[in-house]
Amino acid sequence: MSRAKSPKEGTAGRVASPASSAEEPTSSEKVMQTFRMPLDVVYAFKAEAAARGLDATAHVVRVMDGFHRYYRLPRAVVETLEADRRGLGMDRYEYFQHVLYRRSEAVQAQGPGFDQPGRGKPRK
């Protein structure tokens, strides 16, 4: 017995990605998905989830949604970052690595937390 494909599914039963990384989902449909991961990654992930008061599923959804939707930054910011990413010829994973590397350079030059709100302003 075959099932009907949803409008967002590709030819092999795969779900097609939205046209925009910032696009909101059109339904609340959820899919069960299984992944194989190294045990140390699972333990670290579950520990981080617990530290945030989340179950592992909620944490996976939070991380994946953030990656997929640029952490829900405003659309204008996402469009700017996407243009930069394309201009650099990088996929999203490579681009996030690049951004984090650039941040590490700024931290090395200016110190940890250098742009923390309120830091460096004269006290009254």
C-alpha positions as a printed Julia matrix, in Angstrom:
124×3 Matrix{Float64}:
  0.0    0.0    0.0
  1.52   3.32  -0.99
  0.88   6.56   0.71
  0.13   9.87  -0.96
  3.01  12.31  -1.12
  2.65  15.7    0.48
  3.2   18.75  -1.79
  6.65  19.33  -0.26
  7.96  15.81  -0.91
 10.44  15.01  -3.62
 10.43  11.97  -5.86
 12.03   9.57  -3.36
  9.79  10.45  -0.43
 12.23  13.09   0.75
 10.89  16.36   2.08
 11.93  19.3   -0.07
 13.36  22.31   1.72
 11.47  25.61   1.79
 12.33  28.23  -0.8
 13.76  30.52   1.87
 15.78  29.55   4.93
 13.71  32.01   6.93
 10.38  30.71   5.58
  7.9   29.67   8.22
  6.42  26.17   8.05
  2.99  25.88   6.48
  1.76  23.2    8.88
  2.46  21.75  12.29
  3.04  18.27  10.85
  5.9   16.45  12.58
  7.97  13.58  11.25
  9.76  10.87  13.21
 13.4   10.73  12.12
 16.24   8.46  13.26
 19.97   9.28  13.08
 23.1    7.33  13.93
 25.55   9.4   15.96
 28.76   8.73  17.86
 28.03   7.96  21.51
 30.13  10.87  22.81
 28.06  13.28  20.69
 24.83  11.83  22.07
 26.05  12.13  25.68
 27.24  15.71  25.15
 24.01  16.66  23.41
 21.83  15.14  26.15
 23.9   16.86  28.85
 23.5   20.21  27.12
 19.75  19.62  26.75
 19.43  18.75  30.45
 21.42  21.85  31.45
 18.87  23.93  29.52
 15.91  22.06  31.04
 14.99  20.45  27.72
 14.51  16.87  26.65
 16.79  15.63  23.87
 14.08  15.93  21.2
 13.3   19.54  22.07
 17.01  20.36  22.0
 17.5   18.67  18.59
 14.56  20.62  17.19
 15.91  23.87  18.68
 19.39  23.38  17.22
 18.19  22.21  13.8
 15.58  24.97  13.57
 18.22  27.55  14.47
 20.61  26.24  11.84
 17.84  26.08   9.23
 16.36  29.52   9.95
 19.48  31.5   10.9
 18.4   31.49  14.53
 15.3   33.48  13.64
 17.21  36.66  12.91
 15.23  39.38  11.11
 14.66  38.7    7.4
 16.88  41.64   6.33
 19.77  40.19   8.34
 19.21  36.71   6.91
 19.16  38.1    3.36
 22.44  39.94   4.01
 24.08  36.83   5.48
 22.8   34.62   2.66
 24.19  37.05   0.07
 27.54  36.99   1.88
 27.5   33.18   2.06
 26.76  32.87  -1.64
 29.41  35.49  -2.42
 31.97  33.4   -0.53
 30.83  30.25  -2.34
 30.22  28.37   0.91
 27.48  26.04   2.04
 25.73  26.91   5.29
 27.92  24.65   7.46
 31.11  26.12   6.01
 29.7   29.63   6.38
 28.89  29.15  10.07
 32.42  27.79  10.58
 33.77  30.88   8.83
 31.67  33.24  10.97
 32.77  31.49  14.18
 36.41  31.61  13.07
 36.11  35.35  12.4
 34.55  35.79  15.85
 37.49  33.9   17.39
 39.86  36.37  15.68
 37.95  39.29  17.2
 38.05  37.66  20.67
 41.8   37.07  20.36
 42.31  40.72  19.44
 39.86  42.31  21.91
 39.36  39.77  24.7
 36.47  37.5   25.74
 33.11  39.24  26.02
 34.46  42.43  24.45
 31.06  43.36  23.02
 28.97  42.44  26.05
 26.18  44.98  26.47
 27.21  47.65  28.96
 30.89  46.71  28.88
 33.32  49.52  28.24
 30.8   52.26  28.91
 31.67  54.77  31.59
 29.84  54.19  34.87
 27.77  56.98  36.36
